[in-house]
Every structure is written in C-alpha cells, then in structure tokens.
Amino acid sequence: MQVKTQADELQSYLTDASNMPGGHADGLFVPDAAEELVGILREANESGIPVTISGARTGTVGGAVPFGGYIVSLERLNKIKSINKAEMTATVEPGVILADFAKAVEAEGLFYPPDPTEWSCQIGGTVATNASGARSFKYGATREFVTGLTVILAIKLHSSST
Ligand SMILES: Cc1cc2nc3c(=O)[nH]c(=O)nc-3n(C[C@H](O)[C@H](O)[C@H](O)COP(=O)(O)OP(=O)(O)OC[C@H]3O[C@@H](n4cnc5c(N)ncnc54)[C@H](O)[C@@H]3O)c2cc1C
C-alpha cells in the first residue's frame, strides 16, 4: 500500500471535475487489496478521522473533495476479476476504469450500457453516483446493471452493559 503525506503528492487528489476549492487532507492511502482498505477504515473510525473515497475524481459535484482527514484512492484496486459471457456478468474491483471495462466486455462480444459521457471514471464511482447518460433513456442508469456488491462499512459497534 502506498501512503503519501507530502503536499505535492496530495495535490491532485484535493479537487475533482467540480473544481471546488478548499480541499485539504492529512494523508493519502492507496491500498492494493481490500483487506488493506478494511484496516484503514478501522483505524480511521477508531480515531474519529474522516475519510474521503477518491475514485477518478471526474464527479462534478465535489463528492470526492476531502475536507480534512484521510483520502483513500481506489486506483490500484483495478482488476477485472472475471467476465462470464454465458451469464453476461462480470466481477470487478472498484477502481477499474469504465473505458477499460467497456473494451474488455466488447472483446467478449458483450455490451455494457452505462455511459456517463466521461469514460475515465471508475466503476466504483459510477456505482456510488448511480451514473447515467444518454444511453440511460433506453437502458437505465448504472444501478440497473449491479447484481451484487461487496461493501466495507466503517461503523462503530456499541456494546451494551445491560
Ligand atoms: C465531462 C464530464 C461529463 C460527465 N457526464 C456525466 C453524465 O452524463 N452522467 C453522470 O451521471 N455523470 C457524469 N459526469 C460525472 C462523473 O463522470 C460520474 O459521476 C462518475 O460516475 C464519477 O466516477 P469517479 O470514479 O470519477 O468518481 P469520483 O468523482 O472520484 O467520486 C464520486 C463520488 O463517489 C464516491 N466514490 C467513488 N468511488 C467510490 C467507491 N468505490 N465506493 C464508495 N464511494 C465511492 C466519492 O467519494 C464521491 O463522493 C461527467 C463528468 C465529466 C467530467
């Protein structure tokens, strides 16, 4: 896992396509595996540190702009794990770039409809935002094409003394 704390290393993660100003963070984590992501979120949660998940930062509303705490970039969780042609399903990591995914399924004779115009976004970002686009009028938005998710939640478990 890469950990970056220098201002120049964080710079490009402090804004997105919204160009919202004022983004700042104390550190950037770039996990190579889901287990590392679990560790980051656990530590941040226990320490009360806010976390901003960074996809490809093509969002236009500032959702990926951090205001303190940690940035976690999913750019290295970018594997297409499998494509099942018969069932027309695929299993991917969240950081897969949409354009790469579209090409990979096309090579299998398949078609992935979600098209939010900006092809450099990550699949995880499109799911988080339920991205839509011109093709959504015919096929629906991203949500229509998600059959299952593995979700890592940062929640505090409260033990009861009674
Ligand atoms: C020129 C241009 C045209 C666009 N056109 C459209 C359009 O037609 N339709 C449309 O819907 N969008 C459009 N967008 C917006 C953008 O491309 C989409 O919202 C895209 O889905 C964002 O993906 P991303 O990887 O860049 O996410 P980011 O911008 O990095 O993140 C977006 C939000 O999702 C969260 N997030 C990202 N990844 C994850 C994850 N794995 N798990 C949990 N949360 C996550 C972030 O914290 C943030 O809140 C456009 C953008 C541009 C620049």
Ligand as a Chemical Component Dictionary entry (heavy atoms), coordinates in Angstrom:
data_LIG
# 
_chem_comp.id                   LIG 
_chem_comp.type                 NON-POLYMER 
_chem_comp.pdbx_formal_charge   0 
_chem_comp.three_letter_code    LIG 
# 
loop_
_chem_comp_atom.comp_id 
_chem_comp_atom.atom_id 
_chem_comp_atom.alt_atom_id 
_chem_comp_atom.type_symbol 
_chem_comp_atom.charge 
_chem_comp_atom.model_Cartn_x 
_chem_comp_atom.model_Cartn_y 
_chem_comp_atom.model_Cartn_z 
_chem_comp_atom.pdbx_ordinal 
LIG C1  C1  C 0 -17.168 15.877 -18.975 1  
LIG C2  C2  C 0 -17.968 15.116 -17.940 2  
LIG C3  C3  C 0 -19.222 14.651 -18.277 3  
LIG C4  C4  C 0 -19.982 13.943 -17.332 4  
LIG N1  N1  N 0 -21.205 13.456 -17.689 5  
LIG C5  C5  C 0 -21.927 12.751 -16.802 6  
LIG C6  C6  C 0 -23.210 12.201 -17.170 7  
LIG O1  O1  O 0 -23.675 12.353 -18.285 8  
LIG N2  N2  N 0 -23.871 11.481 -16.242 9  
LIG C7  C7  C 0 -23.362 11.252 -14.993 10 
LIG O2  O2  O 0 -24.003 10.546 -14.194 11 
LIG N3  N3  N 0 -22.160 11.766 -14.622 12 
LIG C8  C8  C 0 -21.447 12.499 -15.489 13 
LIG N4  N4  N 0 -20.233 13.009 -15.116 14 
LIG C9  C9  C 0 -19.781 12.828 -13.726 15 
LIG C10 C10 C 0 -18.863 11.627 -13.433 16 
LIG O3  O3  O 0 -18.160 11.191 -14.544 17 
LIG C11 C11 C 0 -19.639 10.492 -12.837 18 
LIG O4  O4  O 0 -20.306 10.911 -11.670 19 
LIG C12 C12 C 0 -18.731 9.308  -12.430 20 
LIG O5  O5  O 0 -19.595 8.240  -12.130 21 
LIG C13 C13 C 0 -17.809 9.554  -11.242 22 
LIG O6  O6  O 0 -16.864 8.491  -11.150 23 
LIG P1  P1  P 0 -15.427 8.738  -10.498 24 
LIG O7  O7  O 0 -14.711 7.446  -10.461 25 
LIG O8  O8  O 0 -14.730 9.855  -11.172 26 
LIG O9  O9  O 0 -15.869 9.132  -9.023  27 
LIG P2  P2  P 0 -15.344 10.348 -8.116  28 
LIG O10 O10 O 0 -15.649 11.659 -8.762  29 
LIG O11 O11 O 0 -13.956 10.098 -7.686  30 
LIG O12 O12 O 0 -16.304 10.145 -6.849  31 
LIG C14 C14 C 0 -17.674 10.470 -6.919  32 
LIG C15 C15 C 0 -18.316 10.147 -5.549  33 
LIG O13 O13 O 0 -18.359 8.736  -5.358  34 
LIG C16 C16 C 0 -17.585 8.361  -4.221  35 
LIG N5  N5  N 0 -16.922 7.120  -4.583  36 
LIG C17 C17 C 0 -16.092 6.909  -5.648  37 
LIG N6  N6  N 0 -15.726 5.632  -5.712  38 
LIG C18 C18 C 0 -16.317 5.014  -4.660  39 
LIG C19 C19 C 0 -16.308 3.669  -4.175  40 
LIG N7  N7  N 0 -15.623 2.699  -4.805  41 
LIG N8  N8  N 0 -17.018 3.383  -3.065  42 
LIG C20 C20 C 0 -17.716 4.352  -2.421  43 
LIG N9  N9  N 0 -17.761 5.636  -2.823  44 
LIG C21 C21 C 0 -17.072 5.959  -3.939  45 
LIG C22 C22 C 0 -16.654 9.528  -3.936  46 
LIG O14 O14 O 0 -16.315 9.601  -2.559  47 
LIG C23 C23 C 0 -17.520 10.703 -4.368  48 
LIG O15 O15 O 0 -18.451 11.019 -3.337  49 
LIG C24 C24 C 0 -19.460 13.725 -16.038 50 
LIG C25 C25 C 0 -18.185 14.197 -15.707 51 
LIG C26 C26 C 0 -17.453 14.899 -16.651 52 
LIG C27 C27 C 0 -16.083 15.378 -16.259 53 
# 
loop_
_chem_comp_bond.comp_id 
_chem_comp_bond.atom_id_1 
_chem_comp_bond.atom_id_2 
_chem_comp_bond.value_order 
_chem_comp_bond.pdbx_ordinal 
LIG C1  C2  SING 1  
LIG C2  C3  SING 2  
LIG C2  C26 DOUB 3  
LIG C3  C4  DOUB 4  
LIG C4  N1  SING 5  
LIG C4  C24 SING 6  
LIG N1  C5  DOUB 7  
LIG C5  C6  SING 8  
LIG C5  C8  SING 9  
LIG C6  O1  DOUB 10 
LIG C6  N2  SING 11 
LIG N2  C7  SING 12 
LIG C7  O2  DOUB 13 
LIG C7  N3  SING 14 
LIG N3  C8  DOUB 15 
LIG C8  N4  SING 16 
LIG N4  C9  SING 17 
LIG N4  C24 SING 18 
LIG C9  C10 SING 19 
LIG C10 O3  SING 20 
LIG C10 C11 SING 21 
LIG C11 O4  SING 22 
LIG C11 C12 SING 23 
LIG C12 O5  SING 24 
LIG C12 C13 SING 25 
LIG C13 O6  SING 26 
LIG O6  P1  SING 27 
LIG P1  O7  DOUB 28 
LIG P1  O8  SING 29 
LIG P1  O9  SING 30 
LIG O9  P2  SING 31 
LIG P2  O10 DOUB 32 
LIG P2  O11 SING 33 
LIG P2  O12 SING 34 
LIG O12 C14 SING 35 
LIG C14 C15 SING 36 
LIG C15 O13 SING 37 
LIG C15 C23 SING 38 
LIG O13 C16 SING 39 
LIG C16 N5  SING 40 
LIG C16 C22 SING 41 
LIG N5  C17 SING 42 
LIG N5  C21 SING 43 
LIG C17 N6  DOUB 44 
LIG N6  C18 SING 45 
LIG C18 C19 SING 46 
LIG C18 C21 DOUB 47 
LIG C19 N7  SING 48 
LIG C19 N8  DOUB 49 
LIG N8  C20 SING 50 
LIG C20 N9  DOUB 51 
LIG N9  C21 SING 52 
LIG C22 O14 SING 53 
LIG C22 C23 SING 54 
LIG C23 O15 SING 55 
LIG C24 C25 DOUB 56 
LIG C25 C26 SING 57 
LIG C26 C27 SING 58 
# 
